[in-house]
Amino acid sequence: MAIPGEGDYSISGVDFLVAPDQHVNTGTVFVLGAGNSAVDAARVAKHQGAKEVHLFARTNRIRASAKELDEAREDGIHIHQ
């Protein structure tokens, strides 16, 4: 995405979900995406102890299911459109 420092501080959602214990972050986590996998990554990060988790949709449309979004909000995930 050409964000300064992206290579040092980012990981794909799939890589994170395959081995979440290798990527624990107890600070603030930003997830870019709007599908169920992005919501899953956000929720796993929060359950691992991230202080804050923000989910940013890269488009104007969130594709994740309403159930996934409701559960994410219950977990304290901040969802931005």
N, CA, C and O atoms as CSV, one atom per row, in Angstrom:
chain,resi,resn,atom,element,x,y,z
A,1,MET,N,N,0.807,-1.191,0.000
A,1,MET,CA,C,0.000,0.000,0.000
A,1,MET,C,C,0.854,1.261,0.000
A,1,MET,O,O,0.323,2.369,-0.076
A,2,ALA,N,N,2.154,1.105,0.083
A,2,ALA,CA,C,3.080,2.238,0.064
A,2,ALA,C,C,2.908,3.146,1.269
A,2,ALA,O,O,2.862,4.367,1.123
A,3,ILE,N,N,2.814,2.571,2.445
A,3,ILE,CA,C,2.755,3.317,3.698
A,3,ILE,C,C,4.144,3.289,4.309
A,3,ILE,O,O,4.724,2.210,4.433
A,4,PRO,N,N,4.710,4.447,4.702
A,4,PRO,CA,C,6.045,4.450,5.302
A,4,PRO,C,C,6.110,3.491,6.500
A,4,PRO,O,O,5.247,3.532,7.378
A,5,GLY,N,N,7.127,2.638,6.531
A,5,GLY,CA,C,7.309,1.671,7.604
A,5,GLY,C,C,6.470,0.426,7.473
A,5,GLY,O,O,6.506,-0.445,8.342
A,6,GLU,N,N,5.717,0.331,6.398
A,6,GLU,CA,C,4.796,-0.790,6.204
A,6,GLU,C,C,5.491,-2.150,6.325
A,6,GLU,O,O,4.951,-3.068,6.941
A,7,GLY,N,N,6.662,-2.278,5.752
A,7,GLY,CA,C,7.365,-3.559,5.787
A,7,GLY,C,C,7.826,-3.950,7.167
A,7,GLY,O,O,7.997,-5.135,7.452
A,8,ASP,N,N,8.033,-2.963,8.038
A,8,ASP,CA,C,8.522,-3.239,9.385
A,8,ASP,C,C,7.406,-3.598,10.361
A,8,ASP,O,O,7.630,-4.307,11.342
A,9,TYR,N,N,6.216,-3.104,10.084
A,9,TYR,CA,C,5.155,-3.224,11.078
A,9,TYR,C,C,3.869,-3.851,10.569
A,9,TYR,O,O,2.846,-3.779,11.250
A,10,SER,N,N,3.887,-4.451,9.419
A,10,SER,CA,C,2.641,-5.005,8.888
A,10,SER,C,C,2.793,-6.488,8.570
A,10,SER,O,O,3.894,-7.000,8.369
A,11,ILE,N,N,1.655,-7.147,8.534
A,11,ILE,CA,C,1.599,-8.560,8.193
A,11,ILE,C,C,0.255,-8.801,7.512
A,11,ILE,O,O,-0.730,-8.136,7.831
A,12,SER,N,N,0.210,-9.724,6.599
A,12,SER,CA,C,-1.072,-10.021,5.957
A,12,SER,C,C,-1.993,-10.702,6.966
A,12,SER,O,O,-1.540,-11.391,7.880
A,13,GLY,N,N,-3.281,-10.495,6.781
A,13,GLY,CA,C,-4.251,-11.094,7.680
A,13,GLY,C,C,-4.186,-12.606,7.683
A,13,GLY,O,O,-4.333,-13.232,8.733
A,14,VAL,N,N,-3.968,-13.202,6.521
A,14,VAL,CA,C,-3.884,-14.669,6.424
A,14,VAL,C,C,-2.674,-15.170,7.196
A,14,VAL,O,O,-2.785,-16.140,7.946
A,15,ASP,N,N,-1.514,-14.528,7.028
A,15,ASP,CA,C,-0.327,-14.947,7.778
A,15,ASP,C,C,-0.561,-14.822,9.278
A,15,ASP,O,O,-0.140,-15.679,10.055
A,16,PHE,N,N,-1.228,-13.757,9.675
A,16,PHE,CA,C,-1.534,-13.562,11.089
A,16,PHE,C,C,-2.462,-14.662,11.603
A,16,PHE,O,O,-2.220,-15.226,12.671
A,17,LEU,N,N,-3.517,-14.971,10.857
A,17,LEU,CA,C,-4.479,-15.974,11.309
A,17,LEU,C,C,-3.900,-17.388,11.326
A,17,LEU,O,O,-4.327,-18.226,12.121
A,18,VAL,N,N,-2.925,-17.654,10.446
A,18,VAL,CA,C,-2.291,-18.984,10.417
A,18,VAL,C,C,-1.418,-19.196,11.656
A,18,VAL,O,O,-1.363,-20.305,12.187
A,19,ALA,N,N,-0.739,-18.149,12.120
A,19,ALA,CA,C,0.171,-18.272,13.263
A,19,ALA,C,C,0.068,-17.041,14.165
A,19,ALA,O,O,1.035,-16.291,14.293
A,20,PRO,N,N,-1.084,-16.826,14.787
A,20,PRO,CA,C,-1.275,-15.603,15.573
A,20,PRO,C,C,-0.323,-15.473,16.754
A,20,PRO,O,O,0.019,-14.357,17.145
A,21,ASP,N,N,0.109,-16.585,17.327
A,21,ASP,CA,C,1.004,-16.515,18.477
A,21,ASP,C,C,2.384,-15.966,18.134
A,21,ASP,O,O,3.133,-15.568,19.026
A,22,GLN,N,N,2.721,-15.943,16.854
A,22,GLN,CA,C,4.009,-15.382,16.429
A,22,GLN,C,C,3.928,-13.868,16.240
A,22,GLN,O,O,4.944,-13.223,15.979
A,23,HIS,N,N,2.738,-13.299,16.368
A,23,HIS,CA,C,2.557,-11.878,16.066
A,23,HIS,C,C,1.726,-11.174,17.130
A,23,HIS,O,O,0.856,-10.370,16.795
A,24,VAL,N,N,1.974,-11.455,18.393
A,24,VAL,CA,C,1.201,-10.850,19.475
A,24,VAL,C,C,1.564,-9.371,19.595
A,24,VAL,O,O,2.739,-9.004,19.593
A,25,ASN,N,N,0.535,-8.530,19.700
A,25,ASN,CA,C,0.726,-7.089,19.868
A,25,ASN,C,C,-0.209,-6.643,20.981
A,25,ASN,O,O,-1.425,-6.807,20.876
A,26,THR,N,N,0.352,-6.078,22.051
A,26,THR,CA,C,-0.480,-5.627,23.164
A,26,THR,C,C,-0.760,-4.129,23.093
A,26,THR,O,O,-1.348,-3.564,24.015
A,27,GLY,N,N,-0.350,-3.492,22.018
A,27,GLY,CA,C,-0.607,-2.064,21.825
A,27,GLY,C,C,-1.840,-1.849,20.979
A,27,GLY,O,O,-2.869,-2.495,21.175
A,28,THR,N,N,-1.724,-0.932,20.035
A,28,THR,CA,C,-2.821,-0.617,19.133
A,28,THR,C,C,-2.614,-1.348,17.818
A,28,THR,O,O,-1.517,-1.337,17.260
A,29,VAL,N,N,-3.673,-1.986,17.324
A,29,VAL,CA,C,-3.623,-2.747,16.080
A,29,VAL,C,C,-4.592,-2.114,15.088
A,29,VAL,O,O,-5.721,-1.770,15.439
A,30,PHE,N,N,-4.141,-1.966,13.849
A,30,PHE,CA,C,-4.974,-1.467,12.761
A,30,PHE,C,C,-5.128,-2.573,11.741
A,30,PHE,O,O,-4.137,-3.145,11.287
A,31,VAL,N,N,-6.356,-2.878,11.379
A,31,VAL,CA,C,-6.647,-3.898,10.376
A,31,VAL,C,C,-7.296,-3.196,9.192
A,31,VAL,O,O,-8.285,-2.479,9.346
A,32,LEU,N,N,-6.728,-3.411,8.010
A,32,LEU,CA,C,-7.294,-2.833,6.792
A,32,LEU,C,C,-8.021,-3.932,6.035
A,32,LEU,O,O,-7.404,-4.889,5.568
A,33,GLY,N,N,-9.321,-3.793,5.917
A,33,GLY,CA,C,-10.115,-4.791,5.224
A,33,GLY,C,C,-11.558,-4.695,5.668
A,33,GLY,O,O,-11.876,-4.009,6.639
A,34,ALA,N,N,-12.429,-5.384,4.955
A,34,ALA,CA,C,-13.847,-5.270,5.265
A,34,ALA,C,C,-14.580,-6.602,5.175
A,34,ALA,O,O,-15.810,-6.642,5.214
A,35,GLY,N,N,-13.835,-7.683,5.057
A,35,GLY,CA,C,-14.459,-8.997,4.960
A,35,GLY,C,C,-14.381,-9.758,6.266
A,35,GLY,O,O,-13.849,-9.265,7.261
A,36,ASN,N,N,-14.915,-10.959,6.247
A,36,ASN,CA,C,-14.919,-11.777,7.462
A,36,ASN,C,C,-13.507,-12.091,7.950
A,36,ASN,O,O,-13.285,-12.163,9.159
A,37,SER,N,N,-12.550,-12.280,7.044
A,37,SER,CA,C,-11.173,-12.566,7.464
A,37,SER,C,C,-10.569,-11.375,8.204
A,37,SER,O,O,-9.853,-11.554,9.190
A,38,ALA,N,N,-10.854,-10.168,7.735
A,38,ALA,CA,C,-10.352,-8.969,8.412
A,38,ALA,C,C,-10.953,-8.865,9.811
A,38,ALA,O,O,-10.258,-8.535,10.771
A,39,VAL,N,N,-12.241,-9.147,9.916
A,39,VAL,CA,C,-12.891,-9.112,11.229
A,39,VAL,C,C,-12.307,-10.195,12.128
A,39,VAL,O,O,-12.084,-9.960,13.316
A,40,ASP,N,N,-12.060,-11.372,11.576
A,40,ASP,CA,C,-11.434,-12.452,12.358
A,40,ASP,C,C,-10.067,-12.021,12.879
A,40,ASP,O,O,-9.746,-12.246,14.046
A,41,ALA,N,N,-9.263,-11.404,12.020
A,41,ALA,CA,C,-7.934,-10.945,12.428
A,41,ALA,C,C,-8.047,-9.903,13.540
A,41,ALA,O,O,-7.280,-9.935,14.502
A,42,ALA,N,N,-8.989,-8.993,13.411
A,42,ALA,CA,C,-9.181,-7.965,14.434
A,42,ALA,C,C,-9.583,-8.591,15.765
A,42,ALA,O,O,-9.066,-8.212,16.815
A,43,ARG,N,N,-10.493,-9.537,15.722
A,43,ARG,CA,C,-10.957,-10.172,16.956
A,43,ARG,C,C,-9.862,-11.005,17.612
A,43,ARG,O,O,-9.734,-11.004,18.837
A,44,VAL,N,N,-9.072,-11.715,16.811
A,44,VAL,CA,C,-7.974,-12.502,17.375
A,44,VAL,C,C,-6.966,-11.571,18.045
A,44,VAL,O,O,-6.493,-11.860,19.144
A,45,ALA,N,N,-6.637,-10.463,17.397
A,45,ALA,CA,C,-5.696,-9.504,17.993
A,45,ALA,C,C,-6.227,-8.989,19.331
A,45,ALA,O,O,-5.475,-8.883,20.301
A,46,LYS,N,N,-7.501,-8.676,19.382
A,46,LYS,CA,C,-8.105,-8.183,20.627
A,46,LYS,C,C,-8.077,-9.268,21.702
A,46,LYS,O,O,-7.772,-8.986,22.861
A,47,HIS,N,N,-8.394,-10.505,21.322
A,47,HIS,CA,C,-8.404,-11.601,22.286
A,47,HIS,C,C,-7.000,-11.931,22.776
A,47,HIS,O,O,-6.839,-12.491,23.861
A,48,GLN,N,N,-5.988,-11.592,21.992
A,48,GLN,CA,C,-4.603,-11.825,22.401
A,48,GLN,C,C,-4.095,-10.732,23.338
A,48,GLN,O,O,-2.999,-10.844,23.886
A,49,GLY,N,N,-4.882,-9.682,23.521
A,49,GLY,CA,C,-4.470,-8.654,24.474
A,49,GLY,C,C,-4.158,-7.298,23.895
A,49,GLY,O,O,-3.644,-6.434,24.606
A,50,ALA,N,N,-4.454,-7.079,22.609
A,50,ALA,CA,C,-4.227,-5.749,22.047
A,50,ALA,C,C,-5.078,-4.738,22.807
A,50,ALA,O,O,-6.256,-4.979,23.071
A,51,LYS,N,N,-4.474,-3.609,23.156
A,51,LYS,CA,C,-5.175,-2.575,23.920
A,51,LYS,C,C,-6.344,-2.003,23.123
A,51,LYS,O,O,-7.452,-1.861,23.641
A,52,GLU,N,N,-6.089,-1.679,21.872
A,52,GLU,CA,C,-7.108,-1.150,20.975
A,52,GLU,C,C,-6.967,-1.824,19.625
A,52,GLU,O,O,-5.858,-2.113,19.174
A,53,VAL,N,N,-8.102,-2.075,18.982
A,53,VAL,CA,C,-8.084,-2.621,17.630
A,53,VAL,C,C,-9.051,-1.798,16.790
A,53,VAL,O,O,-10.212,-1.611,17.152
A,54,HIS,N,N,-8.545,-1.310,15.658
A,54,HIS,CA,C,-9.334,-0.510,14.725
A,54,HIS,C,C,-9.403,-1.247,13.398
A,54,HIS,O,O,-8.379,-1.664,12.855
A,55,LEU,N,N,-10.613,-1.406,12.879
A,55,LEU,CA,C,-10.842,-2.044,11.587
A,55,LEU,C,C,-11.267,-0.958,10.598
A,55,LEU,O,O,-12.280,-0.287,10.795
A,56,PHE,N,N,-10.486,-0.795,9.545
A,56,PHE,CA,C,-10.762,0.213,8.523
A,56,PHE,C,C,-11.147,-0.462,7.217
A,56,PHE,O,O,-10.389,-1.271,6.684
A,57,ALA,N,N,-12.314,-0.134,6.707
A,57,ALA,CA,C,-12.732,-0.643,5.410
A,57,ALA,C,C,-11.969,0.107,4.327
A,57,ALA,O,O,-11.896,1.335,4.352
A,58,ARG,N,N,-11.407,-0.619,3.388
A,58,ARG,CA,C,-10.653,0.016,2.300
A,58,ARG,C,C,-11.562,0.498,1.187
A,58,ARG,O,O,-11.118,1.201,0.280
A,59,THR,N,N,-12.824,0.127,1.249
A,59,THR,CA,C,-13.815,0.568,0.270
A,59,THR,C,C,-15.008,1.125,1.040
A,59,THR,O,O,-14.995,1.144,2.271
A,60,ASN,N,N,-16.011,1.566,0.348
A,60,ASN,CA,C,-17.211,2.087,1.011
A,60,ASN,C,C,-18.162,0.986,1.451
A,60,ASN,O,O,-19.225,1.268,2.003
A,61,ARG,N,N,-17.794,-0.246,1.214
A,61,ARG,CA,C,-18.702,-1.359,1.493
A,61,ARG,C,C,-18.032,-2.380,2.402
A,61,ARG,O,O,-16.965,-2.903,2.079
A,62,ILE,N,N,-18.653,-2.659,3.525
A,62,ILE,CA,C,-18.163,-3.716,4.404
A,62,ILE,C,C,-18.851,-5.011,4.000
A,62,ILE,O,O,-20.079,-5.092,3.965
A,63,ARG,N,N,-18.043,-6.024,3.697
A,63,ARG,CA,C,-18.577,-7.292,3.210
A,63,ARG,C,C,-18.759,-8.330,4.321
A,63,ARG,O,O,-19.374,-9.374,4.104
A,64,ALA,N,N,-18.235,-8.046,5.482
A,64,ALA,CA,C,-18.362,-9.002,6.584
A,64,ALA,C,C,-19.832,-9.161,6.962
A,64,ALA,O,O,-20.640,-8.252,6.774
A,65,SER,N,N,-20.153,-10.316,7.491
A,65,SER,CA,C,-21.535,-10.577,7.879
A,65,SER,C,C,-21.927,-9.712,9.072
A,65,SER,O,O,-21.079,-9.288,9.857
A,66,ALA,N,N,-23.214,-9.461,9.189
A,66,ALA,CA,C,-23.728,-8.652,10.303
A,66,ALA,C,C,-23.374,-9.309,11.637
A,66,ALA,O,O,-23.048,-8.622,12.605
A,67,LYS,N,N,-23.438,-10.634,11.683
A,67,LYS,CA,C,-23.094,-11.351,12.919
A,67,LYS,C,C,-21.637,-11.118,13.301
A,67,LYS,O,O,-21.334,-10.844,14.462
A,68,GLU,N,N,-20.735,-11.225,12.326
A,68,GLU,CA,C,-19.309,-10.989,12.597
A,68,GLU,C,C,-19.082,-9.570,13.111
A,68,GLU,O,O,-18.325,-9.362,14.059
A,69,LEU,N,N,-19.740,-8.596,12.482
A,69,LEU,CA,C,-19.586,-7.200,12.900
A,69,LEU,C,C,-20.137,-6.972,14.304
A,69,LEU,O,O,-19.521,-6.266,15.102
A,70,ASP,N,N,-21.284,-7.557,14.610
A,70,ASP,CA,C,-21.860,-7.426,15.955
A,70,ASP,C,C,-20.925,-8.010,17.007
A,70,ASP,O,O,-20.721,-7.415,18.065
A,71,GLU,N,N,-20.357,-9.178,16.711
A,71,GLU,CA,C,-19.436,-9.810,17.656
A,71,GLU,C,C,-18.169,-8.984,17.818
A,71,GLU,O,O,-17.632,-8.890,18.922
A,72,ALA,N,N,-17.689,-8.392,16.748
A,72,ALA,CA,C,-16.503,-7.541,16.829
A,72,ALA,C,C,-16.780,-6.320,17.705
A,72,ALA,O,O,-15.960,-5.954,18.547
A,73,ARG,N,N,-17.921,-5.704,17.505
A,73,ARG,CA,C,-18.283,-4.543,18.341
A,73,ARG,C,C,-18.384,-4.949,19.809
A,73,ARG,O,O,-17.944,-4.209,20.689
A,74,GLU,N,N,-18.965,-6.128,20.081
A,74,GLU,CA,C,-19.054,-6.623,21.455
A,74,GLU,C,C,-17.670,-6.826,22.060
A,74,GLU,O,O,-17.483,-6.652,23.264
A,75,ASP,N,N,-16.705,-7.192,21.229
A,75,ASP,CA,C,-15.319,-7.383,21.686
A,75,ASP,C,C,-14.575,-6.060,21.876
A,75,ASP,O,O,-13.456,-6.039,22.389
A,76,GLY,N,N,-15.201,-4.962,21.460
A,76,GLY,CA,C,-14.557,-3.660,21.615
A,76,GLY,C,C,-13.762,-3.202,20.402
A,76,GLY,O,O,-12.947,-2.285,20.506
A,77,ILE,N,N,-13.989,-3.827,19.258
A,77,ILE,CA,C,-13.302,-3.425,18.026
A,77,ILE,C,C,-13.936,-2.130,17.525
A,77,ILE,O,O,-15.161,-2.012,17.475
A,78,HIS,N,N,-13.109,-1.170,17.160
A,78,HIS,CA,C,-13.574,0.092,16.584
A,78,HIS,C,C,-13.657,-0.101,15.067
A,78,HIS,O,O,-12.648,-0.384,14.422
A,79,ILE,N,N,-14.848,0.052,14.502
A,79,ILE,CA,C,-15.055,-0.168,13.072
A,79,ILE,C,C,-15.240,1.169,12.384
A,79,ILE,O,O,-16.119,1.951,12.747
A,80,HIS,N,N,-14.395,1.427,11.374
A,80,HIS,CA,C,-14.409,2.696,10.640
A,80,HIS,C,C,-14.730,2.421,9.174
A,80,HIS,O,O,-14.158,1.521,8.559
A,81,GLN,N,N,-15.649,3.207,8.626
A,81,GLN,CA,C,-15.999,3.047,7.207
A,81,GLN,C,C,-15.539,4.251,6.432
A,81,GLN,O,O,-15.737,4.317,5.219
